[in-house]
Amino acid sequence: MDLSVINSSPLSVQATIVSPVVSNESEELATSPGNNSNQVERAAVHRRRNTHNRAMNRYEVSSSRGENWHSWNSLRLPYILHQLRVINEVTIDAESNNNRMLRFQDRLDCSLPTESVSNDTPYHGNIFIMDWLLQTFKTPAKVTFDRIFKLLIEGIQKEGEMHGDPNLHNLFDILWHIEQNASSLSETKRMALLREGCIYMYTEASFLYRETNEALRVNDKSKLKTLGPFCFLLYDYIGRNSSDNVSKLDRLRQTLHFKKKNPLIVYRGDIVLAQKLKEYREAAGNDKKCFKWSCFVSTSADIDKALKFGKNVLYEMDLGRYRWNDQFANISHLSVFETENETLLQPGVRFCIDTFEENWRADRALVRIHILPSYVQKV
């Protein structure tokens, strides 16, 4: 979703005007030109953050906040993200651009151990997520907004308190906005909004992305209840991203004409042990030998960003070899910082080695790979 339409047009913003005589704050509507709207908006948000209670226990939000915060009467996610980005800018106003980018860099710097694909088929590539789904809802068709939203809140609260995360309140801000904006939507749109909100939370500076990927890497069953809902919603967003706006005829064409003409290249640095490097070297050019990553994988279209991370390997990934793109999504438009240009891969993605260049750079090998189609493709 493109935020440029919203950000380039004048906004009617609600500025908080504090009377020096009356002790209670009153809010008046003020219309500001588009080029000044962000400053007025940030000032309003800053005042609200200081006057409203943030009750963390069991996701309680003060009634006054609920009445006053959401005054623009918009239900579109770009609008919600615009609000949330304003909040983040207020919070991190003193941060340098370099520190802001650490959020993305941290996701690029997580290790990516590879695994066997022998047990993938009945689990759509990921045991952790499918186990949670089967135990909780039996089938995706039974997942409803109200049920999974409650489980999501409880899980995030428990994990956040366990890790003592100081940014837990930011996640609850996001969830509060989602709940308020979803109240009058259809079930389909409510679920879509929740999935998109989870992508946004994934890019927040919090415990979520690290703990989520650690649980996926080791298939930590003790985290099913707390992190299962969040993992499923991320996974489901990526899987639906390619098909929600595609007709059945177009999907049939994709199936009949499997290969794409234009590559889609992204990069990722990594640290790979000697034994795995040997396996990569031996598997180069062999389409029958494949590997997989069990966690969500953040990638960048910018090779220079990817080169800053990892010690001995740079992956050059061709995501566009096949027409099916249900295993990855560019999430820049949903990210805390849109300039990150991040493409996120589903856990369980399988890949084959095209070429292996041992001494591509002084201490780094270049491993060119392509992503295989998913196990389940709907037509």
PEQUITA-V524811 format. One record per residue. N is the residue number from 1. RES is the residue in one letter. SS is DSSP state (helix for helix, strand for strand, loop for the rest). Layout:
# PEQUITA-V524811
N:RES:SS, N:RES:SS
This chain:
# PEQUITA-V524811
1:M:loop, 2:D:loop, 3:L:loop, 4:S:helix, 5:V:helix, 6:I:helix, 7:N:helix, 8:S:helix, 9:S:loop, 10:P:loop, 11:L:strand, 12:S:strand, 13:V:strand, 14:Q:strand, 15:A:strand, 16:T:strand, 17:I:strand, 18:V:loop, 19:S:loop, 20:P:loop, 21:V:loop, 22:V:loop, 23:S:loop, 24:N:loop, 25:E:loop, 26:S:strand, 27:E:strand, 28:E:strand, 29:L:strand, 30:A:strand, 31:T:strand, 32:S:strand, 33:P:loop, 34:G:helix, 35:N:helix, 36:N:helix, 37:S:helix, 38:N:helix, 39:Q:helix, 40:V:helix, 41:E:helix, 42:R:helix, 43:A:helix, 44:A:helix, 45:V:helix, 46:H:helix, 47:R:helix, 48:R:helix, 49:R:helix, 50:N:helix, 51:T:helix, 52:H:loop, 53:N:loop, 54:R:strand, 55:A:strand, 56:M:loop, 57:N:helix, 58:R:helix, 59:Y:helix, 60:E:strand, 61:V:strand, 62:S:loop, 63:S:helix, 64:S:helix, 65:R:helix, 66:G:helix, 67:E:helix, 68:N:helix, 69:W:loop, 70:H:loop, 71:S:loop, 72:W:loop, 73:N:loop, 74:S:loop, 75:L:loop, 76:R:loop, 77:L:helix, 78:P:helix, 79:Y:helix, 80:I:helix, 81:L:helix, 82:H:helix, 83:Q:helix, 84:L:helix, 85:R:helix, 86:V:helix, 87:I:helix, 88:N:helix, 89:E:helix, 90:V:helix, 91:T:helix, 92:I:loop, 93:D:loop, 94:A:loop, 95:E:loop, 96:S:loop, 97:N:helix, 98:N:helix, 99:N:helix, 100:R:helix, 101:M:helix, 102:L:helix, 103:R:helix, 104:F:helix, 105:Q:helix, 106:D:helix, 107:R:helix, 108:L:helix, 109:D:loop, 110:C:loop, 111:S:loop, 112:L:loop, 113:P:loop, 114:T:strand, 115:E:strand, 116:S:loop, 117:V:loop, 118:S:loop, 119:N:loop, 120:D:loop, 121:T:helix, 122:P:helix, 123:Y:helix, 124:H:loop, 125:G:loop, 126:N:loop, 127:I:helix, 128:F:helix, 129:I:helix, 130:M:helix, 131:D:helix, 132:W:helix, 133:L:helix, 134:L:helix, 135:Q:helix, 136:T:helix, 137:F:loop, 138:K:loop, 139:T:loop, 140:P:helix, 141:A:helix, 142:K:helix, 143:V:loop, 144:T:loop, 145:F:helix, 146:D:helix, 147:R:helix, 148:I:helix, 149:F:helix, 150:K:helix, 151:L:helix, 152:L:helix, 153:I:helix, 154:E:helix, 155:G:helix, 156:I:helix, 157:Q:helix, 158:K:helix, 159:E:helix, 160:G:helix, 161:E:helix, 162:M:helix, 163:H:helix, 164:G:loop, 165:D:loop, 166:P:loop, 167:N:loop, 168:L:helix, 169:H:helix, 170:N:helix, 171:L:helix, 172:F:helix, 173:D:helix, 174:I:helix, 175:L:helix, 176:W:helix, 177:H:helix, 178:I:helix, 179:E:helix, 180:Q:helix, 181:N:helix, 182:A:helix, 183:S:loop, 184:S:loop, 185:L:loop, 186:S:loop, 187:E:helix, 188:T:helix, 189:K:helix, 190:R:helix, 191:M:helix, 192:A:helix, 193:L:helix, 194:L:helix, 195:R:helix, 196:E:helix, 197:G:helix, 198:C:helix, 199:I:helix, 200:Y:helix, 201:M:helix, 202:Y:helix, 203:T:loop, 204:E:loop, 205:A:loop, 206:S:loop, 207:F:loop, 208:L:helix, 209:Y:helix, 210:R:helix, 211:E:helix, 212:T:helix, 213:N:helix, 214:E:helix, 215:A:helix, 216:L:helix, 217:R:helix, 218:V:helix, 219:N:loop, 220:D:loop, 221:K:helix, 222:S:helix, 223:K:helix, 224:L:helix, 225:K:helix, 226:T:helix, 227:L:helix, 228:G:helix, 229:P:helix, 230:F:helix, 231:C:helix, 232:F:helix, 233:L:helix, 234:L:helix, 235:Y:helix, 236:D:helix, 237:Y:helix, 238:I:helix, 239:G:helix, 240:R:helix, 241:N:helix, 242:S:loop, 243:S:loop, 244:D:loop, 245:N:loop, 246:V:loop, 247:S:loop, 248:K:helix, 249:L:helix, 250:D:helix, 251:R:helix, 252:L:helix, 253:R:helix, 254:Q:helix, 255:T:helix, 256:L:helix, 257:H:loop, 258:F:loop, 259:K:strand, 260:K:loop, 261:K:loop, 262:N:loop, 263:P:loop, 264:L:loop, 265:I:strand, 266:V:strand, 267:Y:strand, 268:R:strand, 269:G:strand, 270:D:strand, 271:I:loop, 272:V:loop, 273:L:loop, 274:A:helix, 275:Q:helix, 276:K:helix, 277:L:helix, 278:K:helix, 279:E:helix, 280:Y:helix, 281:R:helix, 282:E:helix, 283:A:helix, 284:A:loop, 285:G:loop, 286:N:loop, 287:D:loop, 288:K:loop, 289:K:loop, 290:C:strand, 291:F:strand, 292:K:strand, 293:W:strand, 294:S:loop, 295:C:loop, 296:F:loop, 297:V:strand, 298:S:strand, 299:T:strand, 300:S:strand, 301:A:loop, 302:D:loop, 303:I:helix, 304:D:helix, 305:K:helix, 306:A:helix, 307:L:helix, 308:K:loop, 309:F:loop, 310:G:loop, 311:K:loop, 312:N:loop, 313:V:strand, 314:L:strand, 315:Y:strand, 316:E:strand, 317:M:strand, 318:D:strand, 319:L:loop, 320:G:loop, 321:R:loop, 322:Y:strand, 323:R:loop, 324:W:loop, 325:N:loop, 326:D:loop, 327:Q:loop, 328:F:strand, 329:A:strand, 330:N:strand, 331:I:loop, 332:S:helix, 333:H:helix, 334:L:helix, 335:S:loop, 336:V:loop, 337:F:loop, 338:E:helix, 339:T:helix, 340:E:helix, 341:N:loop, 342:E:strand, 343:T:strand, 344:L:strand, 345:L:strand, 346:Q:loop, 347:P:loop, 348:G:loop, 349:V:loop, 350:R:strand, 351:F:strand, 352:C:strand, 353:I:strand, 354:D:strand, 355:T:strand, 356:F:strand, 357:E:strand, 358:E:strand, 359:N:strand, 360:W:strand, 361:R:strand, 362:A:loop, 363:D:loop, 364:R:strand, 365:A:strand, 366:L:strand, 367:V:strand, 368:R:strand, 369:I:strand, 370:H:strand, 371:I:strand, 372:L:loop, 373:P:loop, 374:S:loop, 375:Y:loop, 376:V:loop, 377:Q:loop, 378:K:loop, 379:V:loop
